[in-house]
Amino acid sequence: YLDYFFIDGPSMKDVLVKYTDLTGKPSLPAPWTFGLWLSTSFTTNYDEKTVMSFIDGMLDRGIPLRVFHFDCFWMKEFHWSDFVWDERVFPDPEGMLKRIKAKGLNICVWINSYIGQESVLFAEGVEKGYFVKRTNGDVWQWDMWQPGMALVDFTNPDACKWFQSKLEVLLDMGVDCFKTDFGERIPTEDIMYFDGSDPKKMHNYYTYLYNKCVYELLERKRGKGEAVLFARSATAGGQKFPVHWGGDCWSDYESMEESLRGGLSLCMSGFGFWSHDIGGFESTSTPDVYKRWCAFGLLSSHSRLHGSTSYRVPWAYDEEAVDVVRYFAQLKASLMPYLYRNAIETSKTGIPMMRSMVLEFTEDKNCAYLATQYMLGDSLLAAPIFRDDSIAEYYLPEGTWTSLLTGEVKEGGKWYTEKHGYLSIPLYVKEGSIVAMGARNDNAVYDYADGVTFRAYALKDGIQAETVVYGTENEKEASADVVKNGTSYEITVESKKASKVALMNAGAPKQVNGASYTQDGENVIVEFHGDGKAEVVF
């Protein structure tokens, strides 16, 4: 049942480019999906009052929330899935969704492809032959998860249309996207599919068809650039239907570290975007773990607060947790010009946004098995803290590295051990990089080019550093390139809007030609009002 493909990169990145040439490039998620997601959690009690208190609580505390997710119990228990709101707790779902959208949020709801016998859809699915069957023609059922549960047969085109029609009602009501849970544990014995597919091969391929079905509906209803899932299971090619998250982890440091290791493995397998349950899913973490996980989660491509038996709003832990979520959510929002440019490049190349150290620094033996830190895009190194004594241990490859948060410069080729407060994390910029920082930090969606600051870090003589800024419609809207020549820097900016170029840790210049500037400590801030060129002489 296995075909082996040998891909000569020769580099690891080249392998990913060629692999995704074969299996499909990661689709580009919309800018709003990179904002902070908040969930009801799984088995917690909630109704509209609870939901609105969470949303208002986040916004009133200055936390830039962007997506609200309703987990399983938006439907009645044991009715999963029937795609009908539980009127006992949500008597006016359409009105509620409008009230949430009026606050500037997008909306996600939980679904799966399993139809329990109590579902109003069960009889219809049986009658029309929309479920996976046993070889004797009976509908395959089991009681694991939902009593009498059947599986939608996505090899049947009519079953796909039927499944999509039920979800379409929710989209027309105001839902924006779906958490496509499950899709795994697919039976392989005594099974018959509509199109005669081999049951053993369908074990993995089932989830591809499931997510494809939902994703294509979202593309049709919301537009090609607006479709997004929050998917759990996947197989080769599943990267075309982002985003995927790490599933049900425990709420401790061990699971946090395991989540990162698993996510980096997924991203080395052709998947461009990844998320995980911030704070952990099972049980409830200590405030310490929660705050460290929030920093990690908000420095991931996608960021969602979600749990099982307890809420994940930060004030449920302590007031400092509110400060931590606010700080890192605002930081991520300000990084959107940089992050979205990397996302666009991921969708074109197949090289992931979150990169294992060995993927980025293959020749560095220290990076071969280093799974507790990662590159976020092409220029930022993030090293989450996994210890309750607040100690960070991380490695910087050869070169000059600059802390994005403090401006501190460190020499690479070394390991570092240091203590960090909760509003801090090792987050370093690679030498020779220009990181585009947005003028806003209150939303993931804004005009990234308007007022952008191009931060240039540790440039080397004669080597041009450059970057671009894309708008939310994926059009190039601004660019900057900087070349250091001895004691001077040549700067070129192309933009129709105001922008700045910051030469980080460059010191005080003797003169600046072609533009005005300000001095911010050791940083020189050169100001542009549209296209421009400048020379900074030291």
C-alpha positions as CSV (number, residue, x, y, z in Angstrom):
1,Y,0.0,0.0,0.0
2,L,3.0,2.3,0.1
3,D,4.7,4.2,-2.8
4,Y,8.0,5.7,-1.9
5,F,9.1,9.1,-3.5
6,F,12.7,10.1,-3.1
7,I,13.2,13.8,-3.4
8,D,16.6,15.3,-3.9
9,G,16.4,18.8,-2.6
10,P,19.3,18.9,-2.2
11,S,18.6,21.2,0.8
12,M,15.8,20.5,3.3
13,K,14.0,23.6,2.1
14,D,14.2,22.4,-1.5
15,V,12.7,19.1,-0.5
16,L,9.7,20.9,1.0
17,V,9.3,23.1,-2.2
18,K,9.4,20.0,-4.4
19,Y,7.2,17.9,-2.1
20,T,4.5,20.6,-2.1
21,D,4.9,20.9,-5.8
22,L,3.6,17.3,-5.9
23,T,1.0,17.4,-3.0
24,G,-0.1,21.0,-3.1
25,K,1.0,24.3,-1.6
26,P,-0.4,25.5,1.7
27,S,-3.3,27.8,1.0
28,L,-3.0,31.4,2.3
29,P,-5.2,32.1,5.3
30,A,-6.9,35.5,5.5
31,P,-5.2,38.2,7.6
32,W,-7.9,38.0,10.3
33,T,-7.1,34.4,11.0
34,F,-3.7,35.5,12.4
35,G,-5.4,37.4,15.3
36,L,-6.3,35.9,18.7
37,W,-9.0,33.2,18.8
38,L,-10.9,32.6,22.0
39,S,-13.1,29.5,22.6
40,T,-15.9,28.5,24.9
41,S,-13.8,25.5,25.8
42,F,-15.4,22.0,25.5
43,T,-17.5,20.8,28.5
44,T,-17.8,24.1,30.3
45,N,-21.3,25.7,30.8
46,Y,-22.0,28.6,28.5
47,D,-24.8,30.6,26.9
48,E,-25.0,33.9,25.1
49,K,-24.5,35.8,28.4
50,T,-21.3,33.9,29.1
51,V,-20.0,34.3,25.5
52,M,-20.6,38.0,25.5
53,S,-19.0,38.4,28.9
54,F,-15.9,36.7,27.6
55,I,-15.8,38.9,24.4
56,D,-16.5,42.1,26.3
57,G,-14.0,41.1,29.0
58,M,-11.3,40.7,26.5
59,L,-12.1,43.9,24.6
60,D,-12.6,46.0,27.8
61,R,-9.1,44.9,28.9
62,G,-7.5,46.1,25.7
63,I,-6.8,42.6,24.4
64,P,-7.1,42.5,20.6
65,L,-9.5,39.5,20.2
66,R,-10.3,38.7,16.6
67,V,-12.2,35.3,16.5
68,F,-14.7,33.7,18.8
69,H,-15.1,29.9,18.6
70,F,-18.1,27.9,19.8
71,D,-17.1,24.4,20.7
72,C,-19.3,21.2,20.7
73,F,-22.1,22.3,23.0
74,W,-23.5,24.9,20.6
75,M,-25.5,21.8,19.6
76,K,-27.4,19.5,21.9
77,E,-25.5,16.8,23.6
78,F,-25.7,13.4,21.8
79,H,-27.0,15.1,18.7
80,W,-23.5,15.6,17.2
81,S,-23.6,16.5,14.5
82,D,-26.9,17.9,13.5
83,F,-25.7,21.5,12.9
84,V,-28.7,22.9,14.9
85,W,-28.2,25.4,17.7
86,D,-29.3,24.3,21.1
87,E,-32.3,26.6,21.7
88,R,-32.1,26.0,25.5
89,V,-28.9,28.1,25.7
90,F,-28.9,30.0,22.4
91,P,-32.5,30.9,21.7
92,D,-31.6,33.6,19.2
93,P,-28.4,32.4,17.4
94,E,-28.7,34.6,14.3
95,G,-29.2,37.7,16.5
96,M,-26.3,36.6,18.7
97,L,-24.0,36.2,15.8
98,K,-24.9,39.7,14.5
99,R,-24.1,41.1,18.0
100,I,-20.7,39.4,18.0
101,K,-19.9,40.6,14.5
102,A,-20.8,44.2,15.5
103,K,-17.9,44.0,17.8
104,G,-15.5,43.3,14.9
105,L,-15.1,39.6,15.4
106,N,-15.2,36.6,13.1
107,I,-17.0,33.4,14.2
108,C,-16.0,29.8,14.2
109,V,-18.1,26.8,15.2
110,W,-17.2,23.2,15.9
111,I,-18.3,20.4,13.6
112,N,-17.3,16.8,12.8
113,S,-18.2,14.3,10.1
114,Y,-19.9,11.9,12.4
115,I,-23.6,11.7,12.6
116,G,-25.0,10.3,15.9
117,Q,-28.3,8.3,15.8
118,E,-30.0,11.0,17.8
119,S,-29.2,13.6,15.1
120,V,-32.0,14.9,13.0
121,L,-29.8,14.2,10.0
122,F,-29.4,10.5,10.7
123,A,-32.5,9.1,9.1
124,E,-32.0,11.3,6.1
125,G,-28.5,10.1,5.7
126,V,-29.5,6.4,6.0
127,E,-32.3,6.8,3.5
128,K,-30.2,8.5,0.9
129,G,-27.1,6.3,1.3
130,Y,-24.8,9.1,2.5
131,F,-23.0,7.0,5.1
132,V,-20.1,4.6,5.0
133,K,-21.5,1.0,4.9
134,R,-20.6,-2.5,5.9
135,T,-20.0,-5.0,3.1
136,N,-23.5,-6.4,3.7
137,G,-25.0,-3.0,2.9
138,D,-25.9,-2.0,6.5
139,V,-24.7,1.5,7.7
140,W,-21.5,1.2,9.7
141,Q,-22.1,2.4,13.3
142,W,-20.4,2.4,16.6
143,D,-20.9,4.0,20.1
144,M,-17.4,5.5,20.5
145,W,-18.0,9.3,20.9
146,Q,-21.7,9.4,20.0
147,P,-24.3,6.5,20.4
148,G,-25.0,4.8,17.1
149,M,-22.6,7.1,15.2
150,A,-22.3,6.9,11.4
151,L,-19.7,8.4,9.1
152,V,-20.5,10.6,6.2
153,D,-19.2,9.0,3.0
154,F,-17.2,11.7,1.2
155,T,-16.5,9.5,-1.8
156,N,-20.2,10.1,-2.7
157,P,-20.6,13.4,-4.5
158,D,-24.2,13.7,-3.4
159,A,-23.2,13.1,0.3
160,C,-20.7,15.9,0.0
161,K,-23.3,18.3,-1.4
162,W,-25.7,17.2,1.4
163,F,-23.1,17.8,4.1
164,Q,-22.2,21.2,2.6
165,S,-25.9,22.2,2.4
166,K,-26.2,21.8,6.2
167,L,-23.1,23.9,6.8
168,E,-24.3,26.5,4.3
169,V,-27.2,27.4,6.5
170,L,-24.7,28.3,9.3
171,L,-22.6,30.4,6.9
172,D,-25.8,32.3,5.8
173,M,-26.5,32.9,9.5
174,G,-23.1,34.6,10.0
175,V,-20.6,31.8,10.8
176,D,-17.3,32.4,9.1
177,C,-15.4,29.2,9.5
178,F,-15.4,25.7,11.0
179,K,-13.3,23.7,13.4
180,T,-13.3,20.4,11.5
181,D,-12.6,18.1,14.5
182,F,-11.9,14.4,14.3
183,G,-11.7,12.6,10.9
184,E,-9.5,9.9,12.4
185,R,-10.2,6.4,13.8
186,I,-11.7,5.5,10.4
187,P,-12.6,1.7,10.3
188,T,-10.8,-0.5,7.8
189,E,-12.4,-3.9,8.2
190,D,-15.7,-5.0,6.7
191,I,-16.2,-1.5,5.1
192,M,-17.6,-0.4,1.8
193,Y,-17.4,3.0,0.3
194,F,-19.7,4.5,-2.4
195,D,-17.0,4.7,-5.0
196,G,-15.4,1.3,-4.1
197,S,-12.3,2.8,-2.5
198,D,-9.9,0.5,-0.7
199,P,-10.9,0.8,3.1
200,K,-7.3,0.6,4.2
201,K,-6.2,3.4,1.9
202,M,-9.2,5.4,3.0
203,H,-8.1,5.3,6.7
204,N,-5.8,8.3,6.1
205,Y,-7.4,9.7,3.0
206,Y,-10.8,10.1,4.6
207,T,-9.8,13.2,6.5
208,Y,-8.4,14.7,3.2
209,L,-11.9,14.4,1.6
210,Y,-13.6,15.6,4.8
211,N,-11.6,18.8,5.1
212,K,-11.6,19.4,1.3
213,C,-15.4,19.2,1.3
214,V,-15.7,21.9,4.0
215,Y,-12.9,24.1,2.7
216,E,-14.4,24.1,-0.8
217,L,-17.7,25.2,0.6
218,L,-16.0,28.1,2.4
219,E,-14.2,29.1,-0.8
220,R,-17.5,29.2,-2.7
221,K,-19.4,31.1,0.0
222,R,-16.7,33.4,1.5
223,G,-14.3,33.7,-1.4
224,K,-11.0,32.0,-2.2
225,G,-8.9,34.1,0.1
226,E,-11.3,33.8,3.1
227,A,-11.6,30.1,3.6
228,V,-10.0,28.7,6.8
229,L,-10.5,25.6,8.9
230,F,-9.3,24.7,12.4
231,A,-8.6,21.1,11.5
232,R,-7.2,18.3,13.7
233,S,-6.5,15.3,11.4
234,A,-4.6,15.3,8.1
235,T,-2.7,13.4,5.6
236,A,-0.4,14.2,2.6
237,G,-1.9,17.2,0.8
238,G,-3.9,18.3,3.8
239,Q,-1.8,21.5,3.9
240,K,-4.1,22.8,1.1
241,F,-6.8,23.2,3.8
242,P,-5.3,25.2,6.7
243,V,-5.1,25.7,9.6
244,H,-4.2,22.5,11.6
245,W,-3.8,22.4,15.4
246,G,-2.1,20.0,17.7
247,G,-5.1,18.3,19.3
248,D,-5.8,17.4,23.0
249,C,-2.7,18.0,25.0
250,W,-2.3,18.2,28.8
251,S,-1.9,21.5,30.6
252,D,1.7,21.3,31.8
253,Y,5.2,22.2,30.7
254,E,5.9,18.7,29.4
255,S,2.9,18.9,27.1
256,M,3.7,22.4,26.0
257,E,7.2,21.2,25.0
258,E,5.7,18.1,23.3
259,S,3.3,20.4,21.4
260,L,6.1,22.4,19.9
261,R,8.0,19.3,18.9
262,G,4.9,17.9,17.2
263,G,4.1,21.2,15.5
264,L,7.6,21.6,14.1
265,S,7.4,18.0,12.8
266,L,4.1,18.8,11.1
267,C,5.7,21.9,9.6
268,M,8.6,19.9,8.3
269,S,6.0,17.7,6.5
270,G,4.6,20.3,4.1
271,F,2.2,22.1,6.4
272,G,2.7,25.8,6.4
273,F,0.6,26.9,9.3
274,W,0.0,25.5,12.8
275,S,-1.7,26.2,16.1
276,H,-2.2,24.5,19.5
277,D,-4.4,24.9,22.5
278,I,-2.9,27.8,24.5
279,G,-2.8,26.9,28.1
280,G,-3.3,23.2,27.3
281,F,-6.5,21.3,26.7
282,E,-7.0,18.7,29.4
283,S,-7.2,19.8,33.1
284,T,-6.3,23.4,34.1
285,S,-2.7,24.7,34.1
286,T,-1.1,26.7,36.8
287,P,-1.0,30.5,36.2
288,D,2.7,30.1,35.6
289,V,2.3,27.6,32.7
290,Y,-0.6,29.5,31.2
291,K,1.4,32.7,31.0
292,R,4.4,31.0,29.4
293,W,2.1,29.2,27.0
294,C,0.4,32.5,26.0
295,A,3.8,33.9,25.0
296,F,4.5,30.8,22.9
297,G,1.0,30.6,21.5
298,L,1.0,34.2,20.3
299,L,4.3,33.7,18.6
300,S,2.9,30.8,16.6
301,S,1.4,31.3,13.1
302,H,-2.1,30.9,14.6
303,S,-3.2,31.5,18.2
304,R,-6.2,30.1,20.0
305,L,-7.1,30.0,23.7
306,H,-9.0,26.7,24.2
307,G,-9.5,24.1,27.0
308,S,-11.6,21.1,28.0
309,T,-13.3,21.4,31.4
310,S,-12.3,25.0,32.2
311,Y,-12.3,28.4,30.6
312,R,-9.1,30.0,29.1
313,V,-9.9,33.7,29.6
314,P,-6.8,35.1,31.3
315,W,-8.6,36.6,34.3
316,A,-9.6,33.1,35.3
317,Y,-5.9,32.6,36.2
318,D,-4.7,36.0,37.6
319,E,-4.5,39.7,36.7
320,E,-0.9,39.3,35.5
321,A,-2.2,36.8,33.0
322,V,-4.3,39.6,31.5
323,D,-1.2,41.7,31.1
324,V,0.7,38.8,29.4
325,V,-2.1,38.0,26.9
326,R,-2.5,41.7,26.1
327,Y,1.2,42.3,25.6
328,F,1.8,39.4,23.3
329,A,-1.4,39.8,21.4
330,Q,-0.5,43.4,20.7
331,L,3.1,42.3,19.8
332,K,1.7,39.8,17.3
333,A,-0.6,42.5,15.8
334,S,2.3,44.9,15.4
335,L,4.3,42.1,13.6
336,M,1.6,41.5,11.0
337,P,3.4,43.2,8.1
338,Y,6.3,40.8,8.8
339,L,4.1,37.8,9.5
340,Y,1.8,38.2,6.5
341,R,4.7,38.6,4.1
342,N,6.1,35.3,5.4
343,A,2.6,33.7,5.1
344,I,2.4,34.8,1.5
345,E,5.8,33.3,0.8
346,T,4.8,30.1,2.6
347,S,1.8,29.8,0.3
348,K,4.1,30.1,-2.7
349,T,7.0,27.9,-1.7
350,G,5.7,25.4,0.9
351,I,8.4,26.5,3.4
352,P,6.5,26.8,6.7
353,M,6.1,29.9,8.8
354,M,7.3,28.1,11.9
355,R,10.6,26.4,11.1
356,S,12.6,23.9,13.0
357,M,16.2,25.1,13.7
358,V,17.6,22.3,11.6
359,L,15.5,23.5,8.6
360,E,16.9,27.0,8.8
361,F,20.4,26.1,9.9
362,T,21.0,22.7,8.5
363,E,24.8,22.8,8.7
364,D,24.9,23.8,12.4
365,K,25.3,20.6,14.4
366,N,23.8,22.2,17.5
367,C,20.5,22.6,15.6
368,A,20.2,19.0,14.4
369,Y,17.9,17.9,17.3
370,L,17.0,21.2,18.8
371,A,13.2,21.1,19.3
372,T,12.6,23.7,22.1
373,Q,13.0,26.7,19.9
374,Y,12.2,27.7,16.3
375,M,12.2,30.4,13.7
376,L,9.0,32.3,13.2
377,G,9.4,33.3,9.6
378,D,12.8,33.9,8.0
379,S,14.2,36.4,10.6
380,L,12.8,35.8,14.1
381,L,14.1,33.2,16.5
382,A,11.7,32.3,19.4
383,A,12.6,30.2,22.4
384,P,9.6,29.5,24.7
385,I,10.2,29.0,28.4
386,F,9.3,25.5,29.7
387,R,10.4,25.8,33.4
388,D,8.7,27.1,36.5
389,D,11.9,28.8,37.7
390,S,11.6,31.2,34.7
391,I,14.9,30.1,33.3
392,A,15.3,30.2,29.5
393,E,17.9,28.0,27.8
394,Y,18.5,28.6,24.1
395,Y,21.0,28.5,21.4
396,L,21.9,31.3,18.9
397,P,23.5,30.1,15.7
398,E,26.6,31.9,14.3
399,G,26.2,35.6,13.6
400,T,24.9,38.7,15.4
401,W,21.5,38.5,17.0
402,T,19.4,41.3,18.4
403,S,16.5,41.1,20.8
404,L,13.4,42.3,19.2
405,L,12.0,43.3,22.6
406,T,15.0,45.0,24.3
407,G,17.5,45.7,21.5
408,E,20.2,43.7,23.4
409,V,22.9,42.3,21.0
410,K,24.3,38.8,21.4
411,E,27.0,36.9,19.7
412,G,25.9,33.6,18.0
413,G,27.4,30.2,18.1
414,K,26.6,30.0,21.8
415,W,24.1,28.7,24.3
416,Y,22.5,31.2,26.8
417,T,20.8,30.6,30.1
418,E,18.9,33.5,31.6
419,K,15.9,34.4,33.7
420,H,12.8,36.1,32.1
421,G,9.7,37.7,33.6
422,Y,6.3,36.9,32.1
423,L,6.4,39.9,29.8
424,S,9.5,38.6,28.2
425,I,10.7,35.8,26.0
426,P,13.9,35.1,24.0
427,L,13.0,36.6,20.7
428,Y,15.9,37.4,18.5
429,V,16.4,38.9,15.0
430,K,18.9,37.3,12.7
431,E,21.6,39.6,11.4
432,G,21.1,41.2,8.0
433,S,17.3,41.3,8.4
434,I,14.7,44.0,7.9
435,V,11.6,43.4,10.1
436,A,8.6,45.4,9.1
437,M,6.6,46.5,12.2
438,G,3.1,47.9,11.8
439,A,1.9,51.2,13.2
440,R,-1.0,49.5,15.0
441,N,-1.2,46.8,17.7
442,D,-5.0,46.6,18.3
443,N,-6.0,44.3,15.4
444,A,-4.6,41.8,13.1
445,V,-6.2,43.5,10.1
446,Y,-5.2,47.1,9.2
447,D,-3.3,49.0,6.5
448,Y,0.1,47.3,7.0
449,A,2.0,49.8,4.7
450,D,0.6,53.0,6.4
451,G,3.2,54.2,9.0
452,V,5.2,50.9,8.8
453,T,8.7,50.9,10.4
454,F,11.3,48.9,8.6
455,R,13.8,47.9,11.3
456,A,17.2,47.0,10.0
457,Y,19.4,44.8,12.2
458,A,23.1,44.2,12.1
459,L,23.7,44.8,8.4
460,K,27.0,43.6,6.9
461,D,29.1,45.6,4.6
462,G,28.1,45.4,0.9
463,I,25.2,43.0,1.4
464,Q,21.8,44.4,0.5
465,A,19.0,43.8,3.0
466,E,15.5,44.1,1.7
467,T,11.9,43.4,2.5
468,V,8.4,44.1,1.2
469,V,5.0,44.8,2.8
470,Y,1.8,43.3,1.3
471,G,-1.6,44.7,1.8
472,T,-4.5,42.6,3.1
473,E,-5.5,41.9,-0.5
474,N,-2.0,40.4,-1.1
475,E,-0.7,43.2,-3.3
476,K,2.8,44.6,-2.8
477,E,2.3,48.0,-1.2
478,A,5.8,49.0,0.1
479,S,9.4,47.9,0.1
480,A,12.7,48.9,1.6
481,D,16.2,48.0,0.9
482,V,19.3,49.1,2.9
483,V,22.9,48.7,2.0
484,K,25.8,49.4,4.4
485,N,28.9,50.7,2.7
486,G,31.6,51.2,5.3
487,T,30.5,54.1,7.5
488,S,27.3,54.9,5.5
489,Y,23.9,53.4,4.8
490,E,22.1,53.8,1.5
491,I,18.3,53.5,2.0
492,T,15.6,53.1,-0.7
493,V,11.9,53.1,0.1
494,E,9.1,52.5,-2.4
495,S,5.6,53.3,-1.0
496,K,2.7,55.7,-1.6
497,K,2.4,56.1,2.2
498,A,4.4,57.4,5.1
499,S,7.0,55.0,6.5
500,K,10.2,54.9,8.6
501,V,13.4,53.0,8.4
502,A,15.1,52.3,11.7
503,L,18.8,51.5,11.8
504,M,18.9,49.5,15.0
505,N,21.9,50.0,17.3
506,A,23.7,52.1,14.7
507,G,24.6,55.0,17.0
508,A,24.4,58.7,16.3
509,P,25.0,59.7,12.6
510,K,27.2,62.6,11.4
511,Q,24.6,63.5,8.8
512,V,21.5,62.3,7.0
513,N,21.0,63.3,3.4
514,G,17.7,63.1,1.6
515,A,15.3,62.7,4.5
516,S,14.6,63.9,8.1
517,Y,15.4,61.7,11.0
518,T,15.1,61.3,14.8
519,Q,17.4,59.6,17.3
520,D,15.9,57.0,19.6
521,G,18.7,55.9,21.9
522,E,21.2,54.1,19.7
523,N,18.6,53.8,16.9
524,V,18.4,56.1,13.9
525,I,14.8,56.6,12.6
526,V,14.7,57.9,9.1
527,E,11.3,59.2,7.9
528,F,9.8,59.0,4.5
529,H,6.6,60.4,3.0
530,G,6.2,58.1,0.0
531,D,9.0,57.0,-2.3
532,G,12.4,58.1,-1.2
533,K,16.2,57.6,-1.0
534,A,18.4,58.6,1.9
535,E,22.0,58.3,2.9
536,V,23.0,58.0,6.6
537,V,26.7,58.8,7.3
538,F,28.5,57.8,10.5
